[in-house]
């Protein structure tokens, strides 16, 4: 079972490039039921597009921002979304007590994956390798 990190979700939304082709090739080797996303990634993506909208200087920018929000909502409505559960919160707190130096959102995603005994799919090996007991892979490379 796999958790798609936010960076892999962004690649899938772009639908182009070598990273997309590599990722799609690997994903196609499994049943769709093997893949999950986290509510944390939803938070990250929505927050990013809200920020974009607040800075949009033209009608075209506003239209683009709202279209992207619609896409995110639609994609998550079809996905298996993992919550930030009490178990994940406990793991997150333990990792903070261990002084694991990882950005908060990445640490939350890692905690969700650990709580659910899943592998995170991410390009962010630098941060995710710092999280003890976390399994992660990068499927964007051939």
Secondary structure, 3 states (H helix, E strand, C coil): CEEECHHHHHHHHHCCCHHHHHHHHHHCCCCHHHEEEEHHHHHHHHHHHHHHHHHCCCHHHHHHHHHHHHHHHHHHHHCCEECCCHHHHHHHHHHHHCCCCCCHHHHHHHHHHHHCCCEEECCCHHHHCCCCCCEEECCCCC
